[in-house]
Amino acid sequence: MKIAIVSSTFPGSRPGGVPTYVEGLAAHMAHRATPLVLALGTPLSPGEVSLGPVEGFKYHAPLVWLRLFLALLRFRPDVIEVHNAPVGLPLFLFCRPRYFFHGPAVLEAKVEGASPSRLKIAGAVEAFVVRRSRRIVFASKTFRDLFRQLYPSVSPDRLRVRYPRMLFPAAQPLADTGRHFVCVRRLVAR
């Protein structure tokens, strides 16, 4: 199975929660599928495609979206999973991909000091993506419950909690495995 993962940036270009989570997710999926990560910035491995520079997305979004479509046409994925609504936005016009909810867009934008107009845009984009998603995925029950408060009309059948897999037996000390995956998330200005 081929899975396209649309993210915001690559961890090397802009370290942080979602890019790091996506990088670990792609590495985990590679054991049973062929993942391709599409994001802004500089790719770290052969299974990644840059959609453009990190800075100035709002000015070159049409070019990013064109690169996204071309990469998807070449890759021909069985599944598309979008982790960043603005980067994957046009996909929701033409198909119904999965949407990975990493937190409320309006709250993140507010924490980062966005203007009132940017807050409205973030809310509208997220609401559109939620309506058009085939399935909405969460890393925790807490985010699923928060999502249900924000979008009570979304059918529970479309919601899935997908825990990060622990790649070691619980009794085994972490230092002995050589492989670790941790995802930490805080809503703070970056």
C-alpha positions in Angstrom: 0.0 0.0 0.0 1.2 3.5 -0.8 0.5 6.3 1.6 1.0 10.0 0.9 1.4 12.1 4.1 1.0 15.9 3.6 2.6 17.8 6.4 3.6 21.4 7.2 7.4 21.2 7.1 10.2 18.8 7.5 11.8 18.6 11.0 15.2 19.7 9.8 13.7 22.8 8.3 11.5 23.8 11.2 11.8 21.4 14.2 8.5 20.9 16.1 5.7 18.7 17.1 3.8 17.9 13.9 6.9 17.6 11.6 8.6 15.3 14.1 5.5 13.2 14.6 5.0 12.8 10.8 8.7 11.8 10.4 8.3 9.1 13.1 4.9 8.0 11.6 6.4 7.6 8.1 9.3 5.6 9.6 6.8 3.3 11.4 4.6 2.9 8.4 7.6 1.9 6.2 7.5 -1.5 7.9 4.2 -2.4 6.1 3.6 0.3 3.5 5.4 2.7 1.2 5.0 6.2 2.7 5.8 9.5 0.9 6.0 12.7 3.0 5.2 15.9 1.1 6.0 19.1 3.0 7.7 22.5 2.9 11.5 22.8 3.4 14.4 20.5 2.9 13.7 16.7 2.8 15.8 14.6 5.1 15.4 11.2 3.3 14.6 9.7 -0.1 11.0 9.1 0.9 10.2 12.8 1.1 9.4 15.5 -1.4 9.7 19.3 -0.9 6.7 21.3 -2.0 8.7 24.6 -1.7 10.4 26.9 0.8 9.2 27.3 4.4 9.0 31.1 4.4 6.2 32.9 2.6 3.7 30.1 2.1 0.8 32.6 1.7 2.6 34.2 -1.3 3.4 31.0 -3.1 0.6 28.7 -2.1 -0.6 28.1 -5.7 2.9 26.9 -6.7 3.0 24.6 -3.6 -0.4 23.1 -4.4 0.7 22.5 -8.0 3.8 20.7 -6.8 1.6 18.7 -4.4 -0.7 17.6 -7.2 2.2 16.7 -9.5 3.9 14.6 -6.8 0.7 12.8 -6.0 0.1 12.1 -9.7 3.6 10.6 -10.0 3.3 8.6 -6.7 -0.3 7.4 -7.1 -1.1 6.8 -3.4 -3.8 4.4 -2.2 -4.3 6.7 0.9 -3.7 10.4 1.4 -3.4 11.6 5.0 -3.3 15.4 5.5 -1.6 16.7 8.7 -1.6 20.4 7.7 -4.9 21.8 6.4 -3.4 24.9 4.5 -0.8 22.8 2.7 -3.3 20.1 1.7 -6.3 22.4 1.2 -6.9 21.8 -2.5 -7.0 18.1 -2.1 -10.2 18.4 -0.2 -11.8 20.0 -3.3 -11.1 17.0 -5.5 -11.1 14.0 -3.1 -11.8 13.0 0.5 -8.5 12.3 2.2 -8.0 11.5 5.9 -7.3 14.5 8.1 -5.1 14.1 11.1 -6.3 16.6 13.8 -3.3 17.8 15.8 -5.2 20.5 17.6 -7.7 23.3 17.0 -6.3 25.7 14.3 -8.0 28.7 15.8 -6.4 28.1 19.2 -3.0 27.6 17.7 -3.3 30.7 15.6 -4.4 32.7 18.7 -1.4 31.5 20.8 0.9 32.5 17.9 -0.6 36.0 17.9 -2.6 35.9 14.7 -4.9 38.8 13.8 -8.7 38.5 14.0 -8.9 38.0 10.2 -6.3 35.2 10.3 -8.3 33.6 13.1 -11.4 33.6 11.0 -9.5 32.2 8.0 -8.0 29.4 10.2 -11.4 28.5 11.5 -13.0 28.5 8.1 -10.2 26.3 6.6 -10.4 23.8 9.4 -14.3 23.6 9.2 -14.1 23.0 5.5 -11.4 20.3 5.9 -13.5 18.6 8.6 -16.6 18.6 6.3 -14.7 17.1 3.4 -12.6 14.5 5.2 -13.4 10.8 4.8 -12.0 10.1 8.3 -10.5 12.3 11.1 -7.6 10.8 13.0 -6.3 11.7 16.5 -3.2 10.7 18.5 -5.2 10.7 21.7 -8.7 10.4 23.2 -8.2 13.9 24.7 -7.9 15.5 21.2 -10.8 13.4 19.9 -13.0 14.6 22.8 -11.8 18.2 22.2 -12.7 17.8 18.5 -16.2 16.5 19.4 -16.8 19.6 21.5 -15.8 21.8 18.6 -17.6 19.8 15.9 -20.5 18.0 17.6 -22.3 17.2 14.3 -19.5 15.1 12.9 -20.5 11.4 12.9 -18.5 9.3 15.5 -18.0 6.7 12.7 -15.6 9.1 11.0 -13.4 9.5 14.1 -10.4 7.2 14.8 -7.9 7.4 17.6 -4.6 6.0 16.5 -2.1 5.8 19.3 1.6 6.0 18.5 2.9 2.4 18.7 5.4 1.6 21.4 8.3 -0.2 19.7 9.5 -2.1 22.8 8.1 -4.4 25.4 6.9 -2.5 28.5 9.3 -4.4 30.8 12.4 -3.7 28.6 14.5 -0.7 29.6 14.4 2.1 27.0 18.2 2.3 26.8 18.4 -1.3 25.4 16.1 -0.8 22.4 18.1 1.7 20.3 14.8 3.0 18.9 12.6 5.6 20.6 9.5 7.5 19.5 8.0 10.2 21.6 5.5 12.9 20.7 5.0 15.9 23.0 2.7 18.8 22.3 2.2 22.1 23.9 0.3 25.2 22.7 3.0 27.8 23.0 4.4 30.4 20.7 7.2 29.0 18.6 
